[in-house]
């Protein structure tokens, strides 16, 4: 998934939400250092984000570890972002 101006706007939008609910800053990761997410298939057609899930290690292998304690805040963050996007919040266009 190549970075685009629209994707960076989404990261900035998510960053404001993350900070507002106390998660802390959200920064864009290096797309070349990540695996392929499902969103990569449509990223050239629509502004997108990947990597909004919980942290962990051993991805998709036996013994994979996931930090379940993060889920309540991550769910709240995703919920709030979807809610605000459905209200066509002009802050996204800043």
VMD Tcl script that draws the C-alpha trace (Angstrom):
set ca {
  {0.00 0.00 0.00}
  {1.72 3.14 -1.17}
  {1.33 6.25 1.00}
  {-0.93 8.94 -0.42}
  {-1.96 12.40 0.67}
  {-5.42 11.06 1.54}
  {-3.97 8.28 3.66}
  {-1.90 10.80 5.61}
  {-5.05 12.88 6.18}
  {-6.69 9.78 7.68}
  {-3.66 9.17 9.92}
  {-3.83 12.79 11.13}
  {-7.57 12.40 11.74}
  {-6.98 9.19 13.70}
  {-4.15 10.85 15.62}
  {-6.52 13.56 16.91}
  {-8.96 10.90 18.08}
  {-6.21 8.79 19.68}
  {-4.92 11.74 21.65}
  {-8.42 12.87 22.66}
  {-9.19 9.49 24.26}
  {-5.79 9.17 25.91}
  {-4.06 6.58 23.74}
  {-1.33 9.01 22.72}
  {-0.04 9.97 19.29}
  {-0.61 7.87 16.17}
  {2.10 8.02 13.53}
  {2.20 6.50 10.05}
  {4.46 3.49 9.82}
  {6.81 2.74 6.95}
  {4.70 0.82 4.43}
  {7.83 -0.95 3.17}
  {8.43 -2.42 6.63}
  {4.94 -3.94 6.97}
  {3.28 -7.03 5.62}
  {0.48 -6.80 3.07}
  {-2.86 -5.93 4.65}
  {-6.18 -6.76 3.03}
  {-6.75 -3.05 2.48}
  {-3.80 -3.02 0.08}
  {-6.05 -4.52 -2.61}
  {-8.22 -1.39 -2.78}
  {-5.85 1.29 -1.47}
  {-5.23 2.69 -4.94}
  {-8.97 3.42 -5.25}
  {-9.85 4.80 -1.80}
  {-8.02 6.53 1.06}
  {-7.27 3.81 3.60}
  {-5.62 2.85 6.86}
  {-4.11 -0.41 8.02}
  {-2.64 -1.50 11.32}
  {-5.35 -0.21 13.67}
  {-5.43 -3.43 15.69}
  {-3.77 -4.59 18.88}
  {-0.06 -5.09 19.27}
  {1.56 -8.46 19.60}
  {4.22 -10.73 18.13}
  {4.54 -13.90 16.09}
  {1.93 -12.72 13.60}
  {-0.08 -15.52 11.97}
  {2.14 -18.27 13.37}
  {1.73 -20.85 16.13}
  {2.38 -19.12 19.43}
  {1.13 -15.74 18.20}
  {0.67 -13.29 21.07}
  {-1.85 -10.43 21.10}
  {-2.33 -7.75 23.74}
  {-6.03 -8.16 24.59}
  {-5.86 -5.39 27.19}
  {-5.63 -2.86 24.34}
  {-8.97 -3.83 22.81}
  {-11.30 -1.57 24.84}
  {-9.43 1.60 23.81}
  {-8.86 0.43 20.23}
  {-12.55 -0.38 19.85}
  {-13.47 3.02 21.28}
  {-11.05 4.71 18.87}
  {-12.40 2.85 15.82}
  {-15.97 3.51 16.95}
  {-15.35 7.23 17.35}
  {-13.55 7.48 14.02}
  {-16.37 5.72 12.15}
  {-18.96 7.86 13.91}
  {-17.16 11.09 13.03}
  {-16.52 10.04 9.43}
  {-20.21 9.22 8.96}
  {-21.02 12.75 10.08}
  {-18.76 14.08 7.29}
  {-16.65 15.94 9.80}
  {-14.95 18.87 8.01}
  {-11.92 18.44 10.30}
  {-10.76 15.65 7.99}
  {-10.27 18.19 5.23}
  {-7.86 20.32 7.29}
}
mol new
graphics top color blue
foreach p $ca { graphics top sphere $p radius 0.5 }
foreach p [lrange $ca 0 end-1] q [lrange $ca 1 end] { graphics top cylinder $p $q radius 0.2 }
display resetview
